[in-house]
Amino acid sequence: MADYCLAVWKTKELDGKHYALPYSYNCGDGIHYRKDQFQEAGLAEPTAGWTWVQLREMAKALTNDNRKGITLQDWGFSWIWTGEGWDVLTRLPAPDTSWNWKYDYTSRIDEWTRLVNFGREMVNQDESVLRDVAMEDDEIVAQFVEGNAAMMNNNVTYFCRPPTELDSHSAIADQLGKPVGDIFGFIAHPVGVNGYNQTTWGQLDTMGFNPDLEPIALDKATSLHVYMMGQGAVIQKQAAFAASNDLRFVWAGGDILPLYKPSELQGIPGTPEEAWGEAFMANVRAAAAIPLQPLPHWFIPPSAEAGPPETPYEDMRSKWFFEGGDQDVSADLKQLEETRNQQASDFTAELPDDQFVAGAKAYYEALDAYFEQNAPAFYTNVYKPWRDQFVTPVLG
């Protein structure tokens, strides 16, 4: 496999085995932006290491009577607090409970309240966010490429759709008679105040096969898939270029092959840089180089039950994003903690407590090393004090 896929591939192991095959790779979600509208507003383009404060300032400056500064989904809105470590800092190991975990939205309630209100101020005071409860990804993209918003949160693959898709970046660039890289840009999400950077993650799609197939049929299906990820893909891309003479059809959809190293895929015309621009691919490669943050399931065997649903959090996030007026976010956080812990009490993990504790220790030790190396300010100012206070006393 290509080196950029190996770390993500490792996350899909269960007991050292894989139950699906790799399909395609992309560097994940980030911020798309209209370079032409930045130039029109006299703003410099975002650069690596930018912050949510800077994004807010840009969105406000880009907003006028004809457009909003940014368009977001409610989950995109949540990156504002996710970018400060929400996913790590709101769940605590609790081996004395039936589910082994508990939710904690109140020990840092002032910080979470501030961040939620920061986002709500973008929506309600700056009026710089284009949103609608009915807008999913495709509607978000349409509003962005049509120029009704100068930025959007979405997966990088939307940048790389071919010009035959009429609401694609490519089609709009062709209408304007310019290369797509002159009109549109893409960059990893802003980092948190303390340098936390785990909201743009590499993604590796996988292809599953029916395990009930007869062995010969299963072998043929998987062999065909492996072939189409290698030499078959080369033939496809050669044919696409022969038919179109346009490298955007060769490198469409962010279709980066994971199965073989690029040096082994001889005969593919051109490069992604030639198709989409040097600046875009430099930001893609920078996003792909962000090391993956350790996850609990790398160290703690998963339970057969999926566990408490995310629905209470998703409902609260939607409320914060779409409902105006005064909201008591602190009270919402307290309610959310109570609701989720009540739900968690209805689940029982089958993993013995001693095995859970051993796995949890290994998980937090891996987080220690990760943050110390990759987000040292976050490690010193946020993570380590939090771990010393809330995790170490529980796990020993």
N, C-alpha and C positions, 0 to 999 in steps of 0.2 A: 504493500500500500504506500501511497504518497505520504511523506513525513507529516504534512499538515493535517492528515486525517487520523493519525495513530492515537493521539491523546483522546480524541472524541470516541474513537472505536473502542478504546479500553473501558469507557464508561458504560458501554452496552453489554458488558460481560455479566453473566450470572454463574457463580461457582466455577469461574474459569472457562465457561463455554459461551458460544454465541448461538442464537436461535433465529438469526436473520442474516441476510447478506447486505453489504454496503451498496448504496444506490447513487447518491450524489452529495456533494459537499458545498456548503456556503459558510461565510464568516459570520452570519447571524444578523440580528436587528441593529439598526443605527438610525441616524438622521439623514434623510435626503434633503437637499436644498436647491433652490433656483439661483444659480450663479448670476443670471442676468438681473434678477430682482435685488440681489445683494449689491451689485454694481450700481443699479439705479438709485438705491438708497444711500450709496456712499459708504457701505459697510465692508470691512474685511471679512473674508470667508473664515469659518471656524477652523481651528487647528487642533491637533492632538493635545489632549490634556485640558480642553476647555471645560467649563463648569456649567451647572444648571443656572447659576446666577447670570452668566454670560448669555446662555440660551434665552433666558427671560428678557434680557435687555435687547437682544437681537430681535426677538419676536415682537416686542413692543415697537421697536424702530421700524420694522417692516410692515406693520399694520397701517392700512389707510382705508379710505372709503370703498375701495374695490377689492381688498383682500385682507386676510388675517395673516399674522406672522407665522403660525404653525397650525396644522391640523393633527388631532390625536384621537386614538381610541382610549377607552377608559383604562385599559391595561397599559397603554403607552403613557398615560398620565401618571400611573403609579411608579414609573421609573424614577420619578423625583425623589421618593423616599427609599425605593429599592436601591438607588445609587448611594445611599448612606448605610447600607448593610442590613436593611430590614429583614431579609430572608434568614440571615444568621442570628440576628439579635432578638428576634421575637419568638424563638422557640428554644426551650430549655430541656435538657435531659432530666427525666423524672422516673428513675427506676422503681420508686415506691408506688407508682401508679400503674393501672392495668395496661395502659398504652405505652408507657415508658417515656413519653414526651408530654410537655405542657406548653401552652401558649402564654406569652408574656408581652402585652402591649402597654403595660403601665409603669414598669420600672424606668423606662425612658420616655414617659408620656409627654413631657414638655417638648422634647425634640421631635417626636412623631407629629405632635399637634402643629408645631411650627412648620414642618415640611409640608403637611397636607394643606395648611392654610396658605403657604407660599404658592402652591399650585392653584389653589382656588382664587388667589388674588390675580394670577395670570388670566384666569377665565373671567372673573367677575369685575375686577377693577381695571386691569390693563385692556380687557376685551380683545386679547390677541390670539385667542384659540378658537379655531373652527371645529365645532363638535356637533354631534347629533346622535341620539340614542339608537337610531336606525342605521348609522354609518358603520359598515364593516370595512375590511381591508380594501376591497375593490372600490368602494365609494370614496374612501380616504385617498387612494391613489388618483382617482379621477379628479377630485377637487384640486389635488396638488399639481398634476400635470397641466390642468387647464388654467393654472395661475391664480386660483382663488385662495391659495395659501402658499407662503414662500418656503415653508419647511414641512416635513412630515416624518413621523416615526414609522418605520416599517422594515421588512426584511430586505437585505441587499439584492436579492434576486429580482425585485421589481425594477431595478435599474437596467437589467440586462435582457429585457424582452425585445423581440425583433420588431421592426417597423410595421409589419403586417397587423400587429395589434394596435388599433387606432388610438387607444388611450395610453400608449407606452411612451416612455421617455424618448425613444428613438423616433417615433412618429412625430412628436411635437418638434424635435430638433430638425427633422427633415422639412417640416412645414416652414420653419424659420430659416432653412438653408444653412445650417451650421452643424458641426460635429456635436454629438450628444454630450461630450465632455466639456464643451464650451457653454452649455446651457444648464446642465445639472451636475451636482456633486453629491458625494456620500461620505460620511465619516462615522466612526464609532461614537456611541453615546457619550455625553459629558460625564466627567468623573465627579465623585462626591467631594465635599469640602476637604476631606482628609485623604483624597486620592483613591478611594474605593472605585474599582473599575469593572465590576462584574455584571454589567447589564448587556454588553455585546459579547456573545459567546459563539464559538464555532459550532456548526450544526452538521450532522451527518445523517442523511435520510437512509432508511433501510428498507429492504424488500423481504416480505415474509412469504413462506410457501406452506401449503396445506400439508401438515404432517401425516394426514391420512392417505395421501397418494401412495400408490404402489411404488416400490423402490425404483423400478425402471423409469416411471413417469416423473418421480421426484428428481432423479438424476438428470433426466433430459431438461426439465424446467430450470434447475439450478445451473446446469451447464450452459444453457442458452443465455441465462442472465449474466453469467461470468463472461461469456463471449461478447455480449453486447456492451459490457463495461470496458472491454479491451479492443481487440481488432475490429469487432463489429461497430464500435463507436467511431473508430478512425474512418471506416468506410462511409458511415452516415455523414460525418462532418465533411469528408471530401465531396460527397454528393451534394450536400447543402451549398458548399461554396461553388461547385460547378454550375448549379442551377441559378444562383443569385449573384455571384461575384461580390458578395458582401460578407465580411467577417463577422458581422453581428448575428448572422444566421448560424455560423460555425460555433460561436461562443454565447449562444442565446440562453436566457433563463438562469444564468449563473451555473451552467452545467459543467461543473468542475469534477473530473473523474477521480474517484478515490481509490480505485482498485489496483492501479499500476502506477509506478513512478513515471512522471512526464517523460523522462529520457527513454522509456520503453515504448512510448506511444509515438512511433515514427509516422510521418506523413500527414499529420493534421495541419491544415493551412493556417498560417499566421499565428498571432498570440492574442491573449485577452487585452494586453496593452494596446495593440493595434486596433482592436475592435472597439474598445470603450474609453481609451485614453490613459496616459501615464499617471495623471493625478488621481483618477479614480482607483486604478489598480494599486497605487502606492498606499492609499487609505485602506483598501481591502486587505492587502497583505499585512498592514499594521494591525488591523482588527483581528486577523487570523492568528497573529503572533501573541495575542493576549493569553497568558497561561490559564488553563481551566482551574477554577477554584475547587478544592475538594468538596465532595458531597457525602452526606451520611451513608448512602447505600453502598459506597465503595468499601465501607468498613463494617457496617452493621447489616447482617443478612435481612432481606425484606420479609415482611409477614405476608401470609396468603391473603389477608384482608387489606384492601387499599387504605383503610383508615378514614379518619374524619374528612368529610368533603370540604372543598375550598369555598363552597357557596356563601357562607356568612361573610367572608372577607370580600368576595366578588360583589356581593350586594352592597356592602358598605362603601367599597371603592366607587361603585356606580353612583351611589347617593352623593358622595363628596364631589364627584365630577359633574353630574348633570343637574343637581338640584341647587338653585340659587338661595338667596337669603342668608340669614345668620344660622350657622350650624355649630353646635357644641361638639367639636371634634374630640375633646377630651372625654366627654361622656360617651361618645360613640366608641372610642377605644376601650373604655372600661366594659361596655356592653359586649363588644366583640370578644374580648378576653373571656368573659364569663360564658358566652354562648359556645365558643370553640372548646373550652375545657369541659363544659357539660357534655358536649358531643363526644369528646375524646374518652370520657369515662364510660361510654357505652361500648368501647372496643377493647379487645384484649390481645396483646401481642403474644405469640407462642414462643418467642425467644426467651430462654431463661435469663434472669436478671444479671447473673455474673457474666454471661456472654454479651449482653447488651452493654454493660459497664465497660468491658474490655474493648468492644468495638467503638463505643463513644469516646473513650480515652484516645484511641488511635486516630479517630476523626479530628478531635480538637488539637491533638499534637500536629497533625498534618495542616490544619488551619493556622496554627502558630507559625510554622515554617513558611507557609504560603504568604501570609500577610507581612511577616517580618521582611521577606525578600521583595514582594511585589507591591505592597502598599504600606511602607514603613510608618508613615504618619498615622494612618488608620490603625495600625497595630499598636502604636504607642499611646495614642490619644483616646482611642475608643475600644478596640477589641480586647487588649490585654486587661485593662481595668474591669471591663465587663466580665471577662472570663474569670478573673481572680475573685470577683464578688459573687457570681451566680453559678458558675460551672464547677470550678475546682472543689468547693465545699460539698457538692453533690457526688462527684465522681472520685474524690480523694486524690 
